[in-house]
């Protein structure tokens, strides 16, 4: 029944939820069962949206999600429905990347509900535990003074946003960067989950996120998720998950090619325009109607960021083009969460000004 409200020129989840009650009542189901199914139909897109297009490490996001699911049993049912719905759409719509995000959201929500605490309490507890682990690991590796210096450069939001093992990877790169002034990279090919990880730490390149996405696009690769962090000393750290167009992990050989292009750019041998010219933009199939393009701006969900939800025809280079437009307006992209549904890209961008403020002026937002 989850899509039964489609075709009526209105929100199909809301209409479908009302229709589900009438249908189940007519079939002799109890009021309790009819209410559960109706609520599942109403919220059947919520888990995919939150896991794939929102920062699920943000306590506010988690609290809003908890208000919807209310208890662990409904959470379990909604998780199963989300999986079944996505897998029934067609081949290659569901992948290991989406599965990882879904399970992460489920686990966080389950723990919060089971313990009967708020997401903020859960996050605060995790923050304290993470800081102890991170500080201990850094002190063991670099000594107390250098560990404190590394930690003093980052925000609490960053610590909350990233897993402990990822933070330690970042810190190692940044320690080398601070000592050598040379850009630092980390690469890992995750064959089992269909994506590879590239992390980059730099401090002498303007808008490295734009350069990074431009190079990846010029290589014909997909960006599944990308984070960009600005440190207090001017260092920029970019953490990404990338895949091939067939949603397979990217090889070491491809990473070496990425490094070659990056170094050529850094040496001034090529420009951003040169990189743009090598992006092979593939148009939509002949006789196929492309999906609609729309942009929605959300200033309510996050306390720190303005969120742009963008839906458009999926293609290599789309993410780079969007970040390029943001750069023209001096808008800094912190998180880009990228998903595809068939031929459609459904992307979310957490952005703010160079002064680290949300964008609330309607005039630049409209432009």
VOGU-3710 file (C-alpha; in Angstrom, 3 decimals, decimal comma):
1> xxxxxxxxxx> 0,000/0,000/0,000  2,959/2,383/0,381  2,597/3,973/-3,091  -1,182/3,658/-3,452  -1,595/7,450/-3,221  0,372/8,088/-6,417  -1,257/9,622/-9,506  -3,498/12,126/-7,710  -1,377/15,284/-8,063  -0,792/15,502/-4,314
11> xxxxxxxxxx> 1,681/14,150/-1,764  1,269/10,398/-2,263  2,491/9,503/1,236  -0,166/11,646/2,960  -2,988/10,501/0,676  -1,805/6,893/0,808  -1,848/6,924/4,614  -5,543/7,944/4,583  -6,402/5,373/1,928  -4,590/2,629/3,855
21> xxxxxxxxxx> -6,836/3,101/6,913  -10,009/2,776/4,811  -8,711/-0,285/2,945  -7,480/-2,160/6,023  -10,661/-1,366/7,959  -12,723/-2,722/5,045  -10,563/-5,867/5,050  -11,300/-6,422/8,740  -7,944/-5,454/10,267  -7,924/-4,015/13,768
31> xxxxxxxxxx> -7,714/-0,261/14,351  -4,237/-0,770/15,838  -2,929/-2,586/12,758  -4,567/-0,074/10,418  -2,894/2,790/12,321  0,546/1,128/12,180  0,297/0,481/8,438  -1,037/4,001/7,832  1,910/5,512/9,736  4,359/3,330/7,783
41> xxxxxxxxxx> 2,839/4,527/4,496  2,961/8,146/5,693  6,660/7,919/6,580  7,894/5,330/4,068  10,310/7,800/2,417  11,627/9,319/5,641  14,410/6,850/6,444  15,882/6,977/2,951  15,773/10,779/2,999  17,378/11,139/6,436
51> xxxxxxxxxx> 20,080/8,488/5,917  21,001/9,527/2,362  20,488/13,313/2,404  21,013/14,487/5,976  23,870/14,528/8,496  22,843/11,659/10,774  25,481/12,658/13,308  23,560/15,878/14,035  21,513/15,456/17,267  18,749/17,716/15,920
61> xxxxxxxxxx> 18,308/15,466/12,865  18,194/12,374/15,065  15,689/13,939/17,495  13,348/14,851/14,617  13,587/11,290/13,302  12,954/9,795/16,767  9,743/11,855/17,047  8,495/10,065/13,933  9,378/6,467/14,823  8,559/6,754/18,568
71> xxxxxxxxxx> 9,523/3,148/19,479  11,901/0,348/18,491  9,212/-1,880/16,950  8,037/0,814/14,531  11,698/1,597/13,775  12,307/-2,043/12,826  9,238/-2,124/10,572  10,178/1,153/8,878  13,731/-0,113/8,279  12,429/-3,277/6,590
81> xxxxxxxxxx> 9,904/-1,292/4,513  12,638/1,139/3,406  14,853/-1,745/2,270  12,011/-3,561/0,468  10,756/-0,393/-1,239  14,199/0,535/-2,608  15,021/-3,000/-3,741  11,692/-3,344/-5,579  12,236/-0,216/-7,712  14,644/-1,851/-10,155
91> xxxxxxxxxx> 18,194/-3,143/-10,602  21,097/-1,085/-9,205  18,828/1,347/-7,304  19,965/-0,106/-3,981  23,650/-0,523/-3,221  26,051/-1,233/-0,362  26,559/2,470/0,225  22,839/3,096/0,856  22,693/-0,054/2,965  25,540/1,213/5,173
101> xxxxxxxxxx> 23,769/4,546/5,722  20,437/2,871/6,502  21,972/0,548/9,095  23,894/3,421/10,689  20,690/5,449/11,109  18,823/2,402/12,425  21,577/1,646/14,989  21,760/5,207/16,308  17,974/5,533/16,572  17,616/2,093/18,180
111> xxxxxxxxxx> 20,190/2,890/20,883  18,553/6,240/21,667  15,079/4,684/21,926  16,267/1,682/23,914  18,040/3,853/26,487  15,224/6,409/26,643  17,485/9,427/26,183  17,572/12,385/23,808  19,823/12,448/20,779  21,727/15,335/22,384
121> xxxxxxxxxx> 22,386/13,233/25,508  23,446/10,323/23,297  25,732/12,573/21,239  27,204/14,261/24,333  28,033/10,895/25,840  29,577/9,702/22,596  31,524/12,977/22,360  33,070/12,491/25,803  33,954/8,880/25,025  35,372/9,851/21,626
131> xxxxxxxxxx> 37,483/12,676/23,032  39,052/10,350/25,595  39,885/7,774/22,902  41,138/10,350/20,397  43,235/12,238/22,932  44,732/9,005/24,251  45,615/7,759/20,763  47,133/11,110/19,739  49,177/11,447/22,937  50,517/7,933/22,508
141> xxxxxxxxxx> 51,564/8,685/18,937  52,686/12,328/19,075  53,018/13,295/22,732  50,739/15,434/24,910  51,705/18,871/23,542  51,252/17,971/19,871  48,047/16,071/20,620  46,550/19,159/22,289  47,630/21,319/19,330  45,951/18,984/16,838
151> xxxxxxxxxx> 42,719/18,913/18,862  42,680/22,688/19,445  42,333/23,241/15,673  39,011/21,420/15,292  35,434/22,114/16,380  33,143/20,065/18,580  30,784/19,783/15,601  33,537/18,057/13,639  34,239/15,591/16,469  30,506/14,831/16,643
161> xxxxxxxxxx> 30,202/14,488/12,865  32,884/11,890/12,189  33,646/8,373/13,504  36,688/8,043/15,805  38,773/5,986/13,371  38,146/8,540/10,601  39,196/11,412/12,864  42,464/9,647/13,663  43,114/9,189/9,930  42,506/12,906/9,425
171> xxxxxxxxxx> 44,767/13,879/12,310  47,615/11,772/10,940  47,375/13,506/7,570  47,170/16,931/9,168  50,157/16,216/11,427  52,232/15,406/8,322  50,874/18,496/6,546  51,818/20,775/9,444  55,335/19,337/9,470  55,980/19,330/5,710
181> xxxxxxxxxx> 53,532/21,917/4,260  52,920/19,384/1,459  49,368/18,217/0,605  48,623/14,855/2,187  46,408/12,037/0,896  44,848/8,827/2,152  43,376/6,197/-0,153  41,560/2,952/0,645  39,805/0,648/-1,790  36,770/-1,004/-0,199
191> xxxxxxxxxx> 35,924/-3,753/-2,669  33,343/-5,377/-0,379  31,133/-2,277/-0,096  31,553/-0,883/-3,610  33,344/2,400/-2,947  36,788/3,781/-2,236  37,834/6,470/0,196  40,007/9,485/-0,608  40,992/11,969/2,079  42,958/15,115/1,266
201> xxxxxxxxxx> 44,524/17,694/3,622  45,817/20,978/2,109  46,541/24,513/3,279  47,690/26,477/0,233  45,002/25,944/-2,411  41,962/28,167/-2,912  38,664/26,247/-2,840  40,188/22,738/-2,810  36,691/21,199/-2,781  36,037/22,635/-6,240
211> xxxxxxxxxx> 39,375/21,324/-7,542  38,779/17,914/-5,956  35,298/17,456/-7,441  36,497/18,771/-10,805  39,276/16,177/-11,036  37,000/13,319/-9,931  34,387/14,387/-12,524  37,026/14,649/-15,276  37,936/11,019/-14,519  34,299/9,939/-15,012
221> xxxxxxxxxx> 33,867/8,805/-11,391  30,923/9,103/-9,002  31,087/10,955/-5,691  28,816/9,222/-3,184  29,492/11,503/-0,245  31,920/14,305/0,486  32,747/16,370/3,570  34,866/19,532/3,659  36,224/20,866/6,947  37,976/24,196/7,509
231> xxxxxxxxxx> 40,392/24,208/10,447  41,143/27,226/12,622  44,637/27,505/11,090  43,369/27,569/7,493  43,894/23,894/6,701  41,158/22,300/4,589  40,366/18,629/4,917  38,226/16,824/2,341  36,903/13,325/3,040  35,081/11,494/0,251
241> xxxxxxxxxx> 33,623/8,182/-0,803  33,817/7,586/-4,555  32,851/4,811/-6,964  32,832/3,902/-10,627  29,646/4,565/-12,674  28,860/0,848/-12,139  28,997/1,473/-8,364  32,212/-0,495/-7,856  35,237/0,557/-5,827  37,856/2,776/-7,482
251> xxxxxxxxxx> 41,278/1,177/-8,052  44,695/2,288/-6,791  45,640/2,977/-10,416  42,786/5,485/-10,729  43,898/7,145/-7,505  47,417/7,531/-8,928  45,879/9,264/-11,950  43,998/11,586/-9,579  47,293/12,500/-7,871  48,961/13,217/-11,224
261> xxxxxxxxxx> 46,198/15,626/-12,266  46,190/17,282/-8,829  49,964/17,796/-8,855  49,795/19,227/-12,386  47,196/21,721/-11,147  49,255/22,617/-8,077  52,355/23,232/-10,227  50,353/25,503/-12,522  50,645/23,177/-15,511  46,865/23,065/-15,888
271> xxxxxxxxxx> 44,012/25,331/-14,739  40,521/24,707/-13,405  39,163/25,569/-16,863  41,425/22,905/-18,377  39,969/20,382/-15,941  36,413/21,511/-16,748  37,007/20,994/-20,466  37,926/17,338/-19,904  34,613/16,516/-18,161  32,552/14,418/-20,569
281> xxxxxxxxxx> 28,986/15,570/-20,062  26,542/12,920/-21,202  23,091/14,139/-22,137  19,847/12,290/-21,536  18,775/9,436/-23,782  16,940/10,350/-26,970  13,116/10,187/-26,682  13,365/10,065/-22,891  11,809/12,806/-20,809  14,364/13,966/-18,230
291> xxxxxxxxxx> 13,278/14,198/-14,592  12,304/17,666/-13,341  14,899/19,954/-11,774  14,054/21,629/-8,478  15,888/23,313/-5,613  14,487/23,516/-2,082  16,159/25,534/0,670  15,908/24,374/4,282  16,943/26,752/7,075  15,028/24,887/9,780
301> xxxxxxxxxx> 16,612/21,445/10,040  20,172/22,472/10,977  21,224/25,095/13,533  24,609/25,631/11,854  23,916/25,254/8,124  21,550/26,202/5,335  20,591/23,048/3,421  20,002/22,992/-0,339  18,013/19,964/-1,551  18,576/19,615/-5,292
311> xxxxxxxxxx> 16,930/17,159/-7,666  18,021/16,943/-11,290  19,000/14,677/-14,160  21,905/12,526/-12,960  25,197/12,846/-14,833  28,928/12,893/-14,283  30,009/16,433/-13,369  26,706/17,518/-11,817  28,201/17,773/-8,317  31,151/19,802/-9,603
321> xxxxxxxxxx> 28,834/22,173/-11,494  26,712/22,780/-8,387  29,755/23,445/-6,179  31,111/25,739/-8,917  27,895/27,802/-8,752  28,114/27,959/-4,947  31,690/29,252/-5,282  30,470/32,089/-7,513  28,291/33,253/-4,610  31,095/32,776/-2,064
331> xxxxxxxxxx> 29,137/29,961/-0,433  31,158/27,308/1,388  29,969/23,688/1,044  30,562/21,666/4,208  28,711/18,417/3,414  27,407/17,072/0,130  25,302/13,915/0,357  24,725/12,476/-3,089  22,189/9,811/-4,074  20,610/8,598/-7,294
341> xxxxxxxxxx> 17,159/7,174/-7,996  17,273/5,753/-11,484  18,049/8,679/-13,821  17,508/11,245/-11,071  20,069/12,740/-8,703  18,777/13,699/-5,252  21,527/15,697/-3,551  21,723/17,666/-0,319  24,277/20,402/0,403  25,060/21,803/3,849
351> xxxxxxxxxx> 26,369/25,314/3,174  27,229/28,571/4,937  29,106/31,839/4,430  32,898/32,233/4,793  32,074/33,742/8,222  30,539/30,344/9,127  26,994/31,690/9,233  23,736/30,396/7,783  22,349/32,197/4,719  19,077/33,813/5,694
361> xxxxxxx> 18,860/36,727/3,234  16,198/35,790/0,692  17,729/37,814/-2,156  21,013/35,861/-2,565  19,142/32,603/-1,867  16,756/33,317/-4,745  19,656/34,198/-7,081
//
